[in-house]
C-alpha cells in the first residue's frame, strides 16, 4: 500500500515521535511509506518544555516532510489538497490530544474527497489526562471522518466507544521501544550517572501532575531509613516543579533523590534504565504507558499503580507489582518487598519471555488486518 504517516516525527522529539519513527521503519519493510510532520507542533505559549526539537547526533532519524502548522488553517487546506492529489491508500494519524483535531480533521476532510484515501487513527488517548472544555466535541468532529481506529489499552478502547460507539477498531498493545541502544552493564551505567548506592529505582518521563511523582517522594520518605538507595528522577518538568522541590526539602531527601530534569537525549536513555533495578510509575491516571515498553526493552521490572491499561501489561507478582494510586504507603511497601524478596532476576526473566508478544511486526500485522 501507499501509506502516509501524519503526526509528530523526527526532527521533533518525545515518545510519540519515537513511536512514529519505529512505525515508519517497520511499515517500510512491507509498504511504500512517507511521513509528514510539523513545522510548528505547538505555539510557544502552549508548550511547557524547553525545546520541541530532538538533539544529539546519534538520534535515530527517519525521512520526513516538515510541513504542518498546527494553528494555521490555510496550511491545513494546502496539505489536504496535496494529499487529495497524491491519493495515498491510507493516512495514519497518531492522536493524543484534542488540540490537533481541527488540523487533522480538516486535512483528512479534503484528502478523502478523492474517494480513495482512508484514515486510521492510533489513539494514545481519546479523553485526555488534563481535560479542557470542548475536548469531546473536537474529538468527535475528527473521529466521525475516520475509517479505522487502533487503541493500545482496554481503557482507551472504552473511551473510544464513548466518543464513537460504533468505531471500527482493534486493540493492539503498545510495542516495545527498541531504539534506545543495547543493554549495558549496571555498574557502567551507575558510574556514568555518578551513583554509588547499592539499590537504584527510576522514575522516567515528562513530569506532569497525573504521573504522581509527589506520591513517590512521599513513599521515599517512608523508606529512607530502611534501605541504602537512590531514586533517579529523569525527565523534564511539564508542570510547576516547585511543588516537588518543596517536598524534597520538607523530608530532607536530597541524598536519596537524584534529579535529571533536562530532556533526556535518546542516546542517554539506556544509562538510566540500565543503572536501575526497577522502574516506578506511581500514576494517578493513565491510559497505556510508553515508559513500560522502554522498561521492557531493557528487561526492567515495574512497580506501578493499577490505573488505566497498566495492569494489562504488568502482572502483579509475575513481572512487577501493581498497587493503588495516591497511596505512598503501598508504593513504599512494594519497593521494600521487591528488595527483601530479591525479585529483580525473576521478574526480568518473565519480561524476556513475553517480549516477542509486543514486537513491532506483530503490531503492524494486527493494525493492518482491518484495512486488508
N, C-alpha and C positions, 0 to 999 in steps of 0.2 A: 504494500500500500504506500501511497504518498501521504506522509503524516507531518503536520506542523505542531510543535510544542510551543504554546504561547503562555509564558509565565516568567517569573524571575529566574535568571540563569547567569552563569559567568558572563561578564566580569562582576556582577553583583555577588554579594556574599550571603552566608547564612545557610541554615539547614535546608530550606526549600530550594535554594539554588543548587546545593549539593545533590538533593534528590533528583532534580531535573537533569543534572549532568549525568548521573548514573542511568536515569531513564533513557536519555538520548543514546548513551553508549550501548545499552542493551538492545533497544529498539533498532538501532542502526545495523545490527547484525542480520536483521531479517527484512527491513523495510527501508524506503527512501525517506529520511527524516531531516527536517531543518528546524531551527529554534529561533523564535522571535522573542526578544526580551525588552526590558525597559531602559530608555534613556533617562527617564525620571520615574522612579518607582513610588516614592513618597515626596510630597513637598517638605522642605526642610523643617517647617513648623510642626509637622506631624511625626517626624522621625526622632525617636528618643535616643538613638545611639550616636556615635561619633562620626562614622562614615558608612555609606551604603556599599562601598566598593571593596572587593577582595584584594588582599595584599599578599606578597610573597611569590618568589619565582618558582617554587616547587608546587604551587597550587595546581590541581587537576583542571585543565582547561578544555572547553568544548567550543566549536564554532557557533557563533550566534549573531543574529542581526539586531543591533541595538536601535530600536525604532519607537517603542511605545512611550507615550507621555500619559501618565495615569490621570491627569487633570485637564487635558486639552481635548474637548470633543471633536474639533476639526481633525486632530491626529487620529482619533478612533475611526472617523469616516474614511480617511485615506487608507488605513490598514485594512478596514473592512472591504473596500473596493479592490485593494491589492489581492486579498485572499479570494474574493469572488472570482477574479480573473484567473488566478493560479489554479483554482479548483483542487485543493488537496482533498483526499478521501476523508481525512479525519483531522480535526483540530483538537488537541488535548490541552485543557486548561487545568492548572493547579490552583485550587481555591482555598483560601484560608481566612479571608475577612471580607465583609460586605462592601468595604471601601472600593473594591475593584469590580463590583457587579455592574455599575454603569458602563465602565470601559469595556469589560469583557462582553457584556450583553449587546452593546452597540456594534462592536466588531463582528460578532457572530450573526446578528440580525441581518447585516448586509451580506456577509460572506455566503450565507445559506440561500441567498436569492438565486444562486447558480443551480439550485435544485439537485446538487450533487454532494456537497460537503456536509458531513455530520460533525457533531461536537460531543466530546467526552469530558466530564469534569472529575478530576481526582480530588476528593474532599478531605482536606486536613481537618477543617471544621465546617459545620453548617451554621450552627449557632455559636458565635464567638465567646471566648472566655470573658472578655471585658465588653459587656453589652452596651449598645447605644440605641437611641430612638431611631427607628427606620430600618434596623438590621434585617428583620424578617421580610419587610416589603421589598427591599432591594434584592435580597437573595431570591425570593420568589420570582421577581421580574426576570432575572437572568436564567434561573433554573427552568422556567417554563419554555425556554427556547432550546434546551439541551436534550440530546438523544440518549446518552448513556452516562451513568454515574458509578464511580468507584469509591467505596468507603474502606477504611483500614481498621475500623473497630466497630463493634455492635452498637456502641453508644452513638457514634456518628451516623450509622445506618438508621437508628431510631429517630435521630434529629432530622435526617433527610426525609423520612416518611411524614414527619410533622409538617415540613415545608412543602413537600411534593408527594402526596400519599401513594401515587401510582408510578413512582420513578422506576425506570428500567435500570436496575442497579445490581452490583455484585460486591460482595465483601471479600477483600483480599488483604491479608495482613501486611503491614509496613515491612518492606525488605530491609536486609542488613545494609548498613553503611559500610562499604568496603573500600573507601577511598582515602583512608586516613593513615595508610602505611602499615608496615609489618609490626607484629608484637615484638617488643624489645624487653631486655632483662629488667626486672623490677628495681634492682639496685642502681642500674644505669639511669633509669628514669627518675628515681629519687634524687640522685646526685645532680641531674640536670636542673631539678626544681629546688634544690637546696633543702631537702627534707632528710632528717636523720632519726625520726621516730620509727619504732617497730611497726606500728599499726597506722594505716592511712585509709581514709574513706573520702569519697568525692561527691561534691555537688557540682554539676556541669550544665552550662547553657545560659542563655539570656536570663537575667534575674527580673522576674515580674512578680507581682503580688500573688497571683494564683499558684505560683510554684512553691510557696511555703518555706522559703529559706528561714524565715523567722521561727517557724516550728522547729527546724533542725538546730538552730542556735540554742533554743530553749532546751532541746534534747541533749546537746553537747554539754550544757551547764550541769545536767543531771548526772553525767558520767565522767566529768573532768577529773575526779579524784580516784576513779576506778580503773582507768586504763592509761597507758602511755601512747598517745595517738596524735595525729594531725588530721584535721578536716581541711581538705582542699576545696576552696570555692573558686571555680574557674568559669568566668563569663561576665559579660558587660551588663551593667545596671541599666534596665529599661524602666525603672521606677525610682522613686526617691531613695537614695542609698543611705540617707542619714538614719532612718529607722533601724537599719541593720547594724550600722556602726555604733549606734547608741546601745543596742542590745549587747554587742561585744564588749563595750565599755562597762555596762551595768554588771555583767557577770565576770569581768576581768578574764576574758578568753583570748587575749592577744597571743599567748604562747600555745594555744590549741588550734587556732584557725588561721590559715594562710590564704590571703586574698590575692587572686589574679584577676582583676576586674577590667582589664582591657579586652578587646575582642581577641579570641584565641585563633591564630592563623592555622590553616589546615595542616601544615607540616608539623605543628607542635602538639596537635590534639593527642597523639599517641603517648606523649610523655605523661599526661595527666591520668589517662586510663591505666597505663602500664605501671605507674607508681602506686596505684590504689589496689586495695584488697577487695573493695566493694563500692558500688555506686549507690547513693541515697537520693531518692526522689520523693520528697515529702509533700507532694502536690495537694492543694486544696480542691482543685478541679482539674479535669483532664479529658482528652478525647483518646488519642494514642500518643506515643512519645517517640520521636526520632532518637532521643538520647538512649532509650532502651536498645535500639538497634546499633548504635555505636558501641555500647557496652557489650552487646552480643558479639560484635565483630572482634572485640578483644577478650572474649570469654570471661567477662566480669559479672559476678552475681549482683543482684539489685535488691535493696530494701526500699519498698515503695508503699504509698498509700493505695488503698483499694478504691480508686475512683476511675470513672470513665472506662476506657478499654485496657488499663494497665494489667488488670487481672486476667486478661485473655492471653497474655504472653508470659507474665510472671506467675508461676505456680507456687503457692505458699508452701515452704518446707521442701521444695523439689529443686528449683533453680534460684530461689531467693525467698524473701519474706514479704507478705502483704499486711499492712496494719491500717488502723482507722486514720482518717485525715484529722488535722488540727489537734493531734494528741501527742505532745512531746514525750510523755512517759512511755507510750507504746513504741515510738521510734527508738528511744533510749534503750528499752529492754531488748528490742530486736538487734541492735548493734552489739550489746553485751552478749546476747545468745549466739550471734554469729561467731564471735571470737572465742567464747567459752567452749563451744562445740566444734571449733575448727572446721567450719563449713566451706571455706573457700574452694578447696580442691574438689569436693563432692559436687557443689553447685556448678563449678566451672565445667566439669565433665558432662553434666546434664545439658548445659548450654551447647557444648560442642556437638553432642548427639542430635540436637534439634535444629542446628544452624541451617542445614540444607532446606528445611521447610520454608525458610524466609529468603530464598535466593531470588535474584532479580529475574532470572529466566522463568521461574515459576510465576512470579508476579505478572510478567508480560503475557505469558500464556493465559493466565486467568482473566486479565482485563480485556484482552482482545477476543476472548471467546464470545463476548456479547456482539462484537462487530461482525465476526465471521458468521 
